[in-house]
Amino acid sequence: MQQPVVLRDLDQEGLSRLIFQTSLNATTLFAREGGPEKTYADQLKIDLSKDGQVIQDYVNQPLYLREHVSYEKSFLENYFPNDTYYLPASAREQLHYLGCTSEERRPAGTFAKDIFNRLLIDLSWASSQLEGNTYSRLDTGKLIAYGQAAEGKHHSETQMILNHKEAIEYLVYSDQDVGLNKKTIIDLHTLLSEMLLQGPAQSGVVRSFDVAIHGSVYAPQSMKFILEELLEQVIKTAIAISDPFEQSFFLMVHLSYLQPFGDVNKRVSRLAANIPLIQHNLCPLSFVDVPEKTYIEGLLGVYELNRVELLRDVYVWAYIRSCKQYVAVKNTLATYDPFEFKPELKDWREQVALLESSSTYD
């Protein structure tokens, strides 16, 4: 696997500058470094569509007022690639306009490599936050860069972030056959679930037992052979979709809905949603600042109503947010990017020397 510039080769000032470069503004950075990131994100309001608001109102009712439902196979079977669309044409057009990085003709994954260190911290931190992780963004950077665990945090929170690091490195830099295939989805689960499940035998393995969704009246499918067939069908359908944003959102919807693994399904779905974007050199989706409550409400709409409008509102909002971070930053970088991996420099000492010689750190 080709390795990027190692974050631990940056000093504390360099790491802080890296985090600052990916912040939308100084106020946001201050709020995150101070600790109450979750509170800050939940203060952000996503403008919901009319249908999204209807779904939100429904899932915010008490459980006893919501109808108990089980996995509905027709939700998947009634999706016909390039005929059915979860994202309307206007939304897809907007996302393509915003996410275009002028890297289309370069090898797949070029843009993700260009912004890798930024993406590594942001996606590890934001995706973990959506699971209730309390690491700050700055502490996430220190953990990834130096292996320095934050004081007072449970070991599972630390492990969750380290697992994201491994999974993101796999998506961007693996020499293996990473793409829209079952192996990649299984590998993502293996990496994201390491040391977080009750037994190591559950990592990368389709479950054979029931799971319950906290705060929901939805009961996922539980038969292993059916789950395996449905997972294959989800991947086969995704492959047939021509638009990368529709592919991305479809994976996020159906991997979450299917719940093929014993745990860590949402994390798998969020990273899997980035596969088509990375492959097409589009701006990746970092999920930074996504309000956890609204995201969960969007998933509940999928689980209990088989409706995607609220989750779609979240997805589009989050992607626009990501574009503001990465495309704008990329366009304002100098011709020489000190964080870009230079494959011709084989020794890490050469990488550090190049970093130190950059005027960026003057």
DRENDO-1510 file (C-alpha; in Angstrom, 1 decimal, always signed):
<recs>
REC; n; res; u; v; w
REC; 1; MET; +0.0; +0.0; +0.0 .
REC; 2; GLN; +1.4; +3.4; -1.0 .
REC; 3; GLN; +1.7; +5.6; +2.1 .
REC; 4; PRO; +0.9; +9.3; +2.4 .
REC; 5; VAL; +2.9; +11.8; +4.3 .
REC; 6; VAL; +2.7; +10.6; +7.9 .
REC; 7; LEU; +0.9; +13.0; +10.1 .
REC; 8; ARG; +3.3; +12.3; +13.0 .
REC; 9; ASP; +6.0; +13.9; +11.0 .
REC; 10; LEU; +4.3; +17.2; +11.6 .
REC; 11; ASP; +5.0; +19.2; +14.8 .
REC; 12; GLN; +2.2; +20.5; +17.0 .
REC; 13; GLU; +2.1; +23.8; +15.1 .
REC; 14; GLY; +1.9; +22.0; +11.8 .
REC; 15; LEU; -0.9; +19.8; +13.0 .
REC; 16; SER; -2.9; +22.8; +14.3 .
REC; 17; ARG; -2.4; +24.5; +10.9 .
REC; 18; LEU; -3.7; +21.5; +9.1 .
REC; 19; ILE; -6.8; +21.4; +11.2 .
REC; 20; PHE; -7.3; +25.1; +10.8 .
REC; 21; GLN; -7.0; +24.8; +7.0 .
REC; 22; THR; -10.0; +22.5; +7.0 .
REC; 23; SER; -12.1; +24.7; +9.3 .
REC; 24; LEU; -14.9; +26.8; +7.7 .
REC; 25; ASN; -14.1; +29.7; +10.0 .
REC; 26; ALA; -12.2; +30.6; +13.1 .
REC; 27; THR; -15.3; +30.5; +15.2 .
REC; 28; THR; -16.1; +26.9; +14.2 .
REC; 29; LEU; -12.5; +25.9; +15.0 .
REC; 30; PHE; -12.6; +27.6; +18.4 .
REC; 31; ALA; -15.9; +25.8; +19.3 .
REC; 32; ARG; -14.4; +22.4; +18.3 .
REC; 33; GLU; -11.1; +22.8; +20.1 .
REC; 34; GLY; -12.9; +23.9; +23.2 .
REC; 35; GLY; -14.7; +20.6; +23.4 .
REC; 36; PRO; -18.4; +21.1; +22.8 .
REC; 37; GLU; -18.3; +19.9; +19.2 .
REC; 38; LYS; -21.5; +17.9; +19.6 .
REC; 39; THR; -23.3; +20.9; +21.0 .
REC; 40; TYR; -22.0; +23.1; +18.3 .
REC; 41; ALA; -23.1; +20.7; +15.5 .
REC; 42; ASP; -26.5; +20.2; +17.0 .
REC; 43; GLN; -27.0; +24.0; +16.9 .
REC; 44; LEU; -26.7; +23.9; +13.2 .
REC; 45; LYS; -30.0; +23.8; +11.4 .
REC; 46; ILE; -30.6; +22.0; +8.1 .
REC; 47; ASP; -33.3; +23.5; +6.0 .
REC; 48; LEU; -35.6; +20.6; +5.4 .
REC; 49; SER; -37.8; +19.9; +2.4 .
REC; 50; LYS; -41.5; +19.6; +3.0 .
REC; 51; ASP; -41.3; +15.8; +2.7 .
REC; 52; GLY; -38.3; +15.8; +5.0 .
REC; 53; GLN; -40.3; +17.8; +7.6 .
REC; 54; VAL; -43.2; +15.3; +7.4 .
REC; 55; ILE; -40.8; +12.4; +8.1 .
REC; 56; GLN; -39.1; +14.2; +11.0 .
REC; 57; ASP; -42.5; +14.9; +12.6 .
REC; 58; TYR; -43.4; +11.2; +12.3 .
REC; 59; VAL; -40.2; +9.8; +13.8 .
REC; 60; ASN; -40.3; +12.2; +16.7 .
REC; 61; GLN; -43.6; +10.7; +17.9 .
REC; 62; PRO; -43.4; +8.4; +20.9 .
REC; 63; LEU; -42.6; +4.7; +20.0 .
REC; 64; TYR; -46.1; +3.5; +20.9 .
REC; 65; LEU; -47.6; +5.8; +18.2 .
REC; 66; ARG; -45.3; +4.4; +15.4 .
REC; 67; GLU; -46.2; +1.2; +13.6 .
REC; 68; HIS; -43.8; -1.8; +14.1 .
REC; 69; VAL; -42.2; -2.8; +10.8 .
REC; 70; SER; -39.7; -5.4; +9.6 .
REC; 71; TYR; -37.3; -5.4; +6.6 .
REC; 72; GLU; -39.2; -4.8; +3.4 .
REC; 73; LYS; -37.4; -6.4; +0.4 .
REC; 74; SER; -39.6; -4.5; -2.1 .
REC; 75; PHE; -37.8; -1.3; -1.0 .
REC; 76; LEU; -34.7; -2.6; -2.7 .
REC; 77; GLU; -36.5; -4.6; -5.5 .
REC; 78; ASN; -38.4; -1.5; -6.6 .
REC; 79; TYR; -35.3; +0.5; -7.2 .
REC; 80; PHE; -34.3; +0.3; -10.9 .
REC; 81; PRO; -30.8; +1.8; -11.6 .
REC; 82; ASN; -30.8; +4.8; -13.9 .
REC; 83; ASP; -34.6; +4.9; -13.9 .
REC; 84; THR; -35.3; +5.2; -10.2 .
REC; 85; TYR; -33.6; +8.2; -8.5 .
REC; 86; TYR; -33.4; +9.0; -4.8 .
REC; 87; LEU; -31.6; +12.3; -5.7 .
REC; 88; PRO; -33.6; +14.4; -8.1 .
REC; 89; ALA; -31.9; +15.8; -11.3 .
REC; 90; SER; -31.6; +19.3; -9.8 .
REC; 91; ALA; -29.8; +18.0; -6.8 .
REC; 92; ARG; -27.5; +15.8; -8.8 .
REC; 93; GLU; -26.6; +18.7; -11.1 .
REC; 94; GLN; -25.9; +20.9; -8.1 .
REC; 95; LEU; -23.7; +18.2; -6.4 .
REC; 96; HIS; -21.7; +17.6; -9.6 .
REC; 97; TYR; -21.1; +21.4; -10.0 .
REC; 98; LEU; -19.9; +21.8; -6.5 .
REC; 99; GLY; -18.0; +18.5; -6.2 .
REC; 100; CYS; -16.1; +18.8; -9.5 .
REC; 101; THR; -12.4; +19.0; -8.7 .
REC; 102; SER; -10.9; +19.3; -12.2 .
REC; 103; GLU; -9.2; +16.0; -11.6 .
REC; 104; GLU; -11.5; +13.9; -13.7 .
REC; 105; ARG; -8.8; +12.9; -16.2 .
REC; 106; ARG; -6.3; +11.9; -13.6 .
REC; 107; PRO; -6.2; +8.4; -12.0 .
REC; 108; ALA; -9.0; +7.5; -9.7 .
REC; 109; GLY; -8.4; +8.7; -6.1 .
REC; 110; THR; -6.1; +11.5; -7.1 .
REC; 111; PHE; -8.1; +14.3; -5.4 .
REC; 112; ALA; -8.6; +12.2; -2.2 .
REC; 113; LYS; -4.8; +11.7; -2.1 .
REC; 114; ASP; -4.2; +15.4; -2.5 .
REC; 115; ILE; -6.3; +16.3; +0.5 .
REC; 116; PHE; -5.7; +13.0; +2.4 .
REC; 117; ASN; -4.4; +14.3; +5.7 .
REC; 118; ARG; -7.3; +16.8; +5.9 .
REC; 119; LEU; -9.8; +14.1; +5.0 .
REC; 120; LEU; -8.3; +11.6; +7.5 .
REC; 121; ILE; -8.8; +13.8; +10.5 .
REC; 122; ASP; -12.2; +15.2; +9.4 .
REC; 123; LEU; -13.9; +12.0; +8.5 .
REC; 124; SER; -12.5; +10.0; +11.4 .
REC; 125; TRP; -13.7; +12.7; +13.8 .
REC; 126; ALA; -17.1; +13.5; +12.3 .
REC; 127; SER; -18.1; +9.9; +11.6 .
REC; 128; SER; -17.1; +8.9; +15.1 .
REC; 129; GLN; -19.1; +11.8; +16.5 .
REC; 130; LEU; -22.2; +10.5; +14.8 .
REC; 131; GLU; -21.7; +7.4; +17.0 .
REC; 132; GLY; -21.6; +9.5; +20.2 .
REC; 133; ASN; -17.8; +9.7; +20.4 .
REC; 134; THR; -16.7; +12.6; +22.5 .
REC; 135; TYR; -13.2; +13.2; +21.2 .
REC; 136; SER; -12.6; +16.8; +20.1 .
REC; 137; ARG; -11.3; +17.4; +16.6 .
REC; 138; LEU; -7.9; +18.5; +17.9 .
REC; 139; ASP; -7.6; +15.5; +20.1 .
REC; 140; THR; -8.5; +13.3; +17.1 .
REC; 141; GLY; -5.7; +14.9; +15.2 .
REC; 142; LYS; -3.2; +14.2; +18.0 .
REC; 143; LEU; -4.4; +10.6; +18.2 .
REC; 144; ILE; -4.0; +10.0; +14.5 .
REC; 145; ALA; -0.7; +11.9; +14.2 .
REC; 146; TYR; +1.1; +10.8; +17.3 .
REC; 147; GLY; -0.9; +8.0; +18.8 .
REC; 148; GLN; -1.6; +10.3; +21.8 .
REC; 149; ALA; -4.9; +9.2; +23.4 .
REC; 150; ALA; -7.0; +12.0; +25.0 .
REC; 151; GLU; -7.2; +11.8; +28.8 .
REC; 152; GLY; -10.5; +10.7; +30.4 .
REC; 153; LYS; -11.8; +8.9; +27.3 .
REC; 154; HIS; -13.0; +5.4; +27.2 .
REC; 155; HIS; -10.7; +3.0; +25.2 .
REC; 156; SER; -13.6; +2.2; +22.8 .
REC; 157; GLU; -13.7; +5.9; +21.7 .
REC; 158; THR; -10.0; +5.8; +21.0 .
REC; 159; GLN; -10.2; +2.6; +19.2 .
REC; 160; MET; -13.2; +3.8; +17.1 .
REC; 161; ILE; -11.1; +6.7; +15.8 .
REC; 162; LEU; -8.0; +4.5; +15.1 .
REC; 163; ASN; -10.3; +2.1; +13.2 .
REC; 164; HIS; -11.6; +5.0; +11.0 .
REC; 165; LYS; -8.0; +5.9; +10.3 .
REC; 166; GLU; -7.2; +2.4; +9.0 .
REC; 167; ALA; -10.4; +2.2; +7.0 .
REC; 168; ILE; -9.9; +5.6; +5.3 .
REC; 169; GLU; -6.3; +4.8; +4.5 .
REC; 170; TYR; -7.5; +1.5; +3.0 .
REC; 171; LEU; -10.1; +3.3; +0.8 .
REC; 172; VAL; -7.6; +5.9; -0.5 .
REC; 173; TYR; -4.3; +4.1; -0.7 .
REC; 174; SER; -4.9; +0.4; -0.9 .
REC; 175; ASP; -3.4; -1.4; -3.9 .
REC; 176; GLN; -6.0; -4.0; -3.6 .
REC; 177; ASP; -9.3; -4.2; -5.6 .
REC; 178; VAL; -11.1; -1.4; -3.7 .
REC; 179; GLY; -14.4; -0.4; -5.2 .
REC; 180; LEU; -18.1; -1.3; -5.4 .
REC; 181; ASN; -17.7; -4.9; -4.5 .
REC; 182; LYS; -18.5; -7.2; -1.6 .
REC; 183; LYS; -14.8; -7.6; -0.6 .
REC; 184; THR; -14.5; -3.8; +0.0 .
REC; 185; ILE; -17.6; -3.7; +2.1 .
REC; 186; ILE; -16.4; -6.7; +4.2 .
REC; 187; ASP; -13.0; -5.2; +4.5 .
REC; 188; LEU; -14.4; -1.9; +5.7 .
REC; 189; HIS; -16.4; -3.7; +8.4 .
REC; 190; THR; -13.4; -5.6; +9.5 .
REC; 191; LEU; -11.3; -2.5; +9.8 .
REC; 192; LEU; -14.0; -0.4; +11.4 .
REC; 193; SER; -15.0; -3.0; +14.0 .
REC; 194; GLU; -11.6; -4.2; +15.1 .
REC; 195; MET; -11.6; -4.7; +18.9 .
REC; 196; LEU; -15.1; -3.2; +19.2 .
REC; 197; LEU; -17.3; -6.2; +18.9 .
REC; 198; GLN; -18.0; -8.9; +21.5 .
REC; 199; GLY; -15.9; -11.4; +19.6 .
REC; 200; PRO; -13.3; -11.1; +16.8 .
REC; 201; ALA; -15.2; -13.7; +14.8 .
REC; 202; GLN; -17.9; -11.1; +14.1 .
REC; 203; SER; -15.7; -8.7; +12.3 .
REC; 204; GLY; -16.2; -8.8; +8.5 .
REC; 205; VAL; -18.9; -11.5; +8.9 .
REC; 206; VAL; -22.5; -11.2; +7.9 .
REC; 207; ARG; -24.5; -11.7; +11.1 .
REC; 208; SER; -26.6; -14.8; +12.0 .
REC; 209; PHE; -28.5; -13.2; +14.9 .
REC; 210; ASP; -31.2; -10.6; +15.6 .
REC; 211; VAL; -30.3; -7.0; +16.1 .
REC; 212; ALA; -32.4; -4.2; +17.6 .
REC; 213; ILE; -32.3; -0.6; +16.6 .
REC; 214; HIS; -32.3; +1.7; +19.6 .
REC; 215; GLY; -35.2; +4.2; +19.6 .
REC; 216; SER; -36.9; +2.5; +16.6 .
REC; 217; VAL; -39.8; +0.2; +15.9 .
REC; 218; TYR; -37.9; -1.3; +12.9 .
REC; 219; ALA; -36.8; -5.0; +13.1 .
REC; 220; PRO; -34.1; -5.9; +10.5 .
REC; 221; GLN; -33.9; -9.2; +8.7 .
REC; 222; SER; -32.1; -11.8; +10.8 .
REC; 223; MET; -31.5; -14.9; +8.6 .
REC; 224; LYS; -27.9; -15.1; +7.5 .
REC; 225; PHE; -28.3; -16.6; +4.1 .
REC; 226; ILE; -31.0; -14.0; +3.2 .
REC; 227; LEU; -28.8; -11.2; +4.5 .
REC; 228; GLU; -25.9; -12.4; +2.3 .
REC; 229; GLU; -28.2; -12.5; -0.8 .
REC; 230; LEU; -29.5; -9.0; +0.0 .
REC; 231; LEU; -26.0; -7.6; +0.5 .
REC; 232; GLU; -25.1; -9.0; -2.9 .
REC; 233; GLN; -28.2; -7.5; -4.4 .
REC; 234; VAL; -27.5; -4.1; -2.9 .
REC; 235; ILE; -23.9; -4.1; -4.3 .
REC; 236; LYS; -25.1; -5.3; -7.7 .
REC; 237; THR; -27.7; -2.6; -7.9 .
REC; 238; ALA; -25.2; +0.1; -6.8 .
REC; 239; ILE; -22.7; -1.0; -9.5 .
REC; 240; ALA; -25.4; -0.5; -12.2 .
REC; 241; ILE; -26.1; +3.1; -11.2 .
REC; 242; SER; -24.3; +5.5; -13.5 .
REC; 243; ASP; -24.3; +8.6; -11.4 .
REC; 244; PRO; -21.7; +8.6; -8.6 .
REC; 245; PHE; -23.8; +10.7; -6.3 .
REC; 246; GLU; -26.8; +8.5; -6.7 .
REC; 247; GLN; -24.5; +5.5; -6.1 .
REC; 248; SER; -23.1; +7.1; -3.0 .
REC; 249; PHE; -26.5; +7.9; -1.5 .
REC; 250; PHE; -28.0; +4.6; -2.5 .
REC; 251; LEU; -25.2; +2.8; -0.6 .
REC; 252; MET; -25.7; +5.0; +2.4 .
REC; 253; VAL; -29.4; +4.2; +2.4 .
REC; 254; HIS; -29.4; +0.5; +1.8 .
REC; 255; LEU; -26.4; -0.6; +3.8 .
REC; 256; SER; -27.9; +1.2; +6.8 .
REC; 257; TYR; -31.3; -0.3; +6.2 .
REC; 258; LEU; -30.1; -3.8; +5.7 .
REC; 259; GLN; -27.9; -3.9; +8.8 .
REC; 260; PRO; -25.9; -6.8; +7.4 .
REC; 261; PHE; -23.4; -6.9; +10.4 .
REC; 262; GLY; -23.9; -7.3; +14.1 .
REC; 263; ASP; -22.8; -3.7; +14.7 .
REC; 264; VAL; -20.9; -0.8; +13.0 .
REC; 265; ASN; -23.3; -0.8; +10.0 .
REC; 266; LYS; -23.7; +3.0; +9.9 .
REC; 267; ARG; -20.0; +3.6; +9.9 .
REC; 268; VAL; -19.6; +1.1; +7.0 .
REC; 269; SER; -22.4; +2.9; +5.1 .
REC; 270; ARG; -20.8; +6.4; +5.6 .
REC; 271; LEU; -17.4; +5.3; +4.4 .
REC; 272; ALA; -18.9; +3.2; +1.6 .
REC; 273; ALA; -20.8; +6.3; +0.4 .
REC; 274; ASN; -17.3; +7.8; -0.3 .
REC; 275; ILE; -16.2; +5.0; -2.7 .
REC; 276; PRO; -17.9; +6.4; -5.8 .
REC; 277; LEU; -16.8; +9.9; -5.0 .
REC; 278; ILE; -13.2; +8.9; -4.5 .
REC; 279; GLN; -13.3; +6.8; -7.7 .
REC; 280; HIS; -14.6; +9.7; -9.8 .
REC; 281; ASN; -12.2; +12.3; -8.2 .
REC; 282; LEU; -15.1; +14.2; -6.7 .
REC; 283; CYS; -15.0; +16.0; -3.4 .
REC; 284; PRO; -15.3; +13.4; -0.6 .
REC; 285; LEU; -18.1; +13.5; +2.0 .
REC; 286; SER; -16.6; +14.2; +5.5 .
REC; 287; PHE; -19.9; +14.5; +7.5 .
REC; 288; VAL; -18.3; +17.4; +9.4 .
REC; 289; ASP; -20.9; +19.4; +11.5 .
REC; 290; VAL; -23.8; +17.0; +10.6 .
REC; 291; PRO; -26.3; +17.3; +13.5 .
REC; 292; GLU; -26.4; +13.8; +15.0 .
REC; 293; LYS; -30.1; +14.1; +15.8 .
REC; 294; THR; -31.2; +15.0; +12.3 .
REC; 295; TYR; -29.0; +12.3; +10.8 .
REC; 296; ILE; -30.6; +9.7; +13.1 .
REC; 297; GLU; -34.1; +11.0; +12.2 .
REC; 298; GLY; -33.2; +10.6; +8.5 .
REC; 299; LEU; -32.2; +7.0; +9.1 .
REC; 300; LEU; -35.4; +6.3; +11.1 .
REC; 301; GLY; -37.4; +7.6; +8.1 .
REC; 302; VAL; -35.6; +5.0; +6.0 .
REC; 303; TYR; -36.1; +2.2; +8.6 .
REC; 304; GLU; -39.7; +2.8; +9.5 .
REC; 305; LEU; -41.2; +4.4; +6.4 .
REC; 306; ASN; -38.8; +3.4; +3.6 .
REC; 307; ARG; -38.6; +7.1; +2.7 .
REC; 308; VAL; -35.4; +8.8; +1.9 .
REC; 309; GLU; -36.3; +12.5; +1.8 .
REC; 310; LEU; -35.1; +13.5; +5.2 .
REC; 311; LEU; -31.8; +11.6; +4.9 .
REC; 312; ARG; -31.5; +13.1; +1.5 .
REC; 313; ASP; -31.8; +16.6; +3.0 .
REC; 314; VAL; -28.9; +15.7; +5.4 .
REC; 315; TYR; -26.8; +14.2; +2.6 .
REC; 316; VAL; -27.1; +17.2; +0.3 .
REC; 317; TRP; -26.4; +19.6; +3.2 .
REC; 318; ALA; -23.4; +17.6; +4.4 .
REC; 319; TYR; -22.0; +17.4; +0.9 .
REC; 320; ILE; -22.2; +21.1; +0.3 .
REC; 321; ARG; -20.5; +21.6; +3.6 .
REC; 322; SER; -17.7; +19.2; +2.6 .
REC; 323; CYS; -17.2; +21.0; -0.7 .
REC; 324; LYS; -16.7; +24.3; +1.1 .
REC; 325; GLN; -14.0; +22.7; +3.0 .
REC; 326; TYR; -12.1; +20.8; +0.4 .
REC; 327; VAL; -12.7; +22.2; -3.1 .
REC; 328; ALA; -12.2; +25.8; -1.9 .
REC; 329; VAL; -9.1; +24.8; +0.1 .
REC; 330; LYS; -7.7; +22.9; -2.9 .
REC; 331; ASN; -8.3; +25.8; -5.3 .
REC; 332; THR; -6.5; +28.3; -3.0 .
REC; 333; LEU; -3.4; +26.1; -2.3 .
REC; 334; ALA; -0.1; +27.2; -3.8 .
REC; 335; THR; +1.3; +25.2; -6.7 .
REC; 336; TYR; +3.2; +23.2; -4.2 .
REC; 337; ASP; +1.2; +21.5; -1.5 .
REC; 338; PRO; +3.4; +20.6; +1.5 .
REC; 339; PHE; +0.9; +17.9; +2.6 .
REC; 340; GLU; +0.8; +16.2; -0.8 .
REC; 341; PHE; +2.6; +12.8; -0.9 .
REC; 342; LYS; +5.6; +12.8; -3.1 .
REC; 343; PRO; +6.0; +9.1; -4.2 .
REC; 344; GLU; +9.5; +9.8; -5.6 .
REC; 345; LEU; +10.7; +10.5; -2.0 .
REC; 346; LYS; +11.0; +7.0; -0.6 .
REC; 347; ASP; +12.4; +8.0; +2.8 .
REC; 348; TRP; +10.2; +9.7; +5.4 .
REC; 349; ARG; +13.2; +11.9; +6.3 .
REC; 350; GLU; +13.0; +13.4; +2.8 .
REC; 351; GLN; +9.3; +14.1; +3.3 .
REC; 352; VAL; +10.0; +15.9; +6.6 .
REC; 353; ALA; +12.9; +17.9; +5.0 .
REC; 354; LEU; +10.5; +19.0; +2.3 .
REC; 355; LEU; +7.9; +20.0; +4.8 .
REC; 356; GLU; +10.4; +22.0; +6.8 .
REC; 357; SER; +11.7; +23.8; +3.7 .
REC; 358; SER; +8.2; +25.0; +2.7 .
REC; 359; SER; +7.4; +28.6; +3.3 .
REC; 360; THR; +4.0; +27.5; +4.5 .
REC; 361; TYR; +5.6; +27.1; +8.0 .
REC; 362; ASP; +7.5; +30.3; +8.0 .
</recs>
